[in-house]
Amino acid sequence: MSGWGDAIRHEWDLDPAFLTVNHGSYGATPRSVLAAQREWQGRMEAQPVRFFGREAPAALRAAAARLAPILGAEGDDLVFVENATVGCNAVLRSLDFSPGDEILVLSHGYGAVVKAARYVASRAGARVVEARVPFPRPDDDAVVAAVAGAITRRTRLAVLDHVTSASALVLPLRRLADVCRAGGVPVLADGAHGPGNLDLDVPATGADWYVGNCHKWLCAPKGCGFLWAAPARQAGLHPVTISHGYGQGFVAEFDWTGTRDMSAYLAVTAALDFHERLGGPALRARNRALAAEGAALLAGRLGTETGSGNGATNAMGLVRLPLAGDPSRALAFRERLLDAGTDAPVNAIDGDIWLRVSAQAYNTRADYERLADLVERAL
Ligand SMILES: Cc1ncc(COP(=O)(O)O)c(C=O)c1O
């Protein structure tokens, strides 16, 4: 498929007056996918009893089977969850921790998931240990060494981000999982940014559980994530909400967590159609290259540096702003950019302030030129 960028922008409802360069935070759903979601909602409301009793269970499994190949997975090893936060909570809250146990997280771990780990640890008298990710431009060996150095004989779980949120780094998940496995530590991979961004083979990551979002890079409707569990890890894994499926196995427990609108899950097939129509792996490669180009362009204009570069690239890039400061300063600058008409997230990392750019099919190089203008003005 040729014709990304301006040629494809009409597929989304994005505000043409606003500069969208932050697909990473919440995604943006194309019109065709929203139409498919509304169609599922129409079927649900036309005959609710028939829909929930007969249609939805099979449709849900069909959607999982359709999603599985892009993850290199089997459909029955994955279940839908609303989002990555819910999926990580399900794993964390299914495990038993004892006083003195340790849950390993990363210094660049996603805040909400780290909080969930702290919550679970505090209830058991366990503690959370943070492995410090070297930054900027960490090389894979240094990341592996940081995780290896944080594992102790009390470590019961490692929560590892596949693509970090604020710093947009692709971490060497397979190597990290190998190090954890060698230490007898199971791995929960937080792949919120994995699907539709990286070329994924989930079982080959070596993770025991892998959580991902489809509403980010696959452009599914909001509230469409998944939890994959290795077959040996499915027993004893429960959703956060216990319901009718309790005791009937992994798929049954997660497929029914009470009456809810499942249309975002069911519309994942339309999102996959859309992603494939736009090029699938070719689109992912194009987005990764464009994000790197956008970050380099900004670093050049601002006279600073990019944050990633030694590891694999992804559809988000990071550039340092010529500002020092704490999270409140970063937030103030983020708000200033929002007022100026763009959504690029700005975060403080190790005392410096960094801006993240995203690249999705609708973005072009000109977007990052325009972003550089807005950033220079805001500075
Ligand atoms: C690494 C990581 N984990 C988890 C999440 C949470 O995603 P959600 O809000 O869809 O649960 C994000 C969101 O950006 C993320 O970047």
The ligand as a Tripos MOL2 file, in Angstrom:
@<TRIPOS>MOLECULE
LIG
   16    16     1     0     0
SMALL
NO_CHARGES

@<TRIPOS>ATOM
      1 C1          4.0860    0.3770   29.1060 C.3       1 LIG1
      2 C2          2.6570    0.6830   29.3490 C.ar      1 LIG1
      3 N1          1.9290   -0.1290   30.1330 N.ar      1 LIG1
      4 C3          0.6300    0.0660   30.3720 C.ar      1 LIG1
      5 C4         -0.0190    1.1390   29.8120 C.ar      1 LIG1
      6 C5         -1.4560    1.3430   30.1460 C.3       1 LIG1
      7 O1         -2.2820    1.1930   29.0640 O.3       1 LIG1
      8 P1         -3.8540    1.2520   29.3250 P.3       1 LIG1
      9 O2         -4.1460    2.6250   29.8560 O.co2     1 LIG1
     10 O3         -4.4600    1.0190   28.0000 O.co2     1 LIG1
     11 O4         -4.1570    0.2170   30.3280 O.co2     1 LIG1
     12 C6          0.6700    2.0180   28.9930 C.ar      1 LIG1
     13 C7         -0.0080    3.1770   28.3990 C.2       1 LIG1
     14 O5          0.5320    3.9800   27.7070 O.2       1 LIG1
     15 C8          2.0410    1.7940   28.7650 C.ar      1 LIG1
     16 O6          2.7690    2.6140   27.9980 O.3       1 LIG1
@<TRIPOS>BOND
     1     1     2 1
     2     2     3 ar
     3     2    15 ar
     4     3     4 ar
     5     4     5 ar
     6     5     6 1
     7     5    12 ar
     8     6     7 1
     9     7     8 1
    10     8     9 2
    11     8    10 1
    12     8    11 1
    13    12    13 1
    14    12    15 ar
    15    13    14 2
    16    15    16 1
@<TRIPOS>SUBSTRUCTURE
     1 LIG1         1 GROUP 0 **** ****
